[in-house]
Amino acid sequence: MAQADTAFVQCPYCGEEIEIVVDGSVDHQQYIEDCSVCCRPIVFSVVAEDGEVTSVDVRSEDE
């Protein structure tokens, strides 16, 4: 069964804090999702260990 957690991150474009759902069943993943406030693409890098998310980093698509 997939392990899902929520996390709060700050959009690198508009600066708003947004809540996201992250999957802890994958050790390392990177994906792009649009900001729910300004709709610009955010690159997410998620690291998990033993099904628990240990870090979520965000950056703009052009960084």
C-alpha positions as CSV (number, residue, x, y, z in Angstrom):
1,M,0.0,0.0,0.0
2,A,1.3,3.5,-0.9
3,Q,2.4,5.8,1.9
4,A,1.1,9.3,1.3
5,D,2.0,12.3,3.5
6,T,1.2,16.0,3.3
7,A,3.8,18.8,3.4
8,F,3.8,22.6,3.2
9,V,6.2,24.2,0.8
10,Q,6.7,27.8,-0.4
11,C,6.3,28.5,-4.1
12,P,9.5,29.8,-5.6
13,Y,7.6,32.1,-7.8
14,C,4.8,33.8,-5.8
15,G,6.1,33.0,-2.3
16,E,2.7,31.5,-1.1
17,E,2.8,28.5,1.2
18,I,0.9,25.6,-0.4
19,E,0.0,22.1,0.9
20,I,1.0,19.1,-1.3
21,V,0.6,15.4,-1.0
22,V,3.8,13.4,-1.3
23,D,4.3,9.7,-1.9
24,G,6.6,8.1,0.7
25,S,6.7,4.7,-1.1
26,V,9.4,5.8,-3.5
27,D,12.9,6.5,-2.1
28,H,13.9,9.4,-4.5
29,Q,11.6,11.1,-6.9
30,Q,11.5,14.3,-8.9
31,Y,8.4,15.7,-10.6
32,I,6.8,19.0,-11.8
33,E,3.5,20.2,-10.5
34,D,1.9,23.6,-11.0
35,C,1.5,26.0,-8.0
36,S,-2.2,26.0,-6.9
37,V,-2.0,29.8,-6.4
38,C,0.0,31.2,-9.4
39,C,-0.1,28.1,-11.7
40,R,3.6,28.2,-12.5
41,P,5.5,24.9,-12.7
42,I,7.4,23.9,-9.5
43,V,10.1,21.2,-9.6
44,F,9.7,18.9,-6.5
45,S,12.5,16.7,-5.3
46,V,11.3,14.2,-2.6
47,V,13.4,11.8,-0.5
48,A,11.9,9.1,1.6
49,E,13.3,6.4,3.9
50,D,11.4,3.3,5.0
51,G,8.1,4.8,3.7
52,E,8.5,8.1,5.5
53,V,9.2,11.3,3.6
54,T,12.4,12.9,5.0
55,S,12.8,15.9,2.7
56,V,10.9,17.9,0.1
57,D,12.8,20.5,-1.9
58,V,11.2,22.9,-4.4
59,R,12.7,25.1,-7.1
60,S,11.6,27.0,-10.1
61,E,11.8,25.3,-13.5
62,D,14.6,27.6,-14.7
63,E,17.0,27.1,-11.7
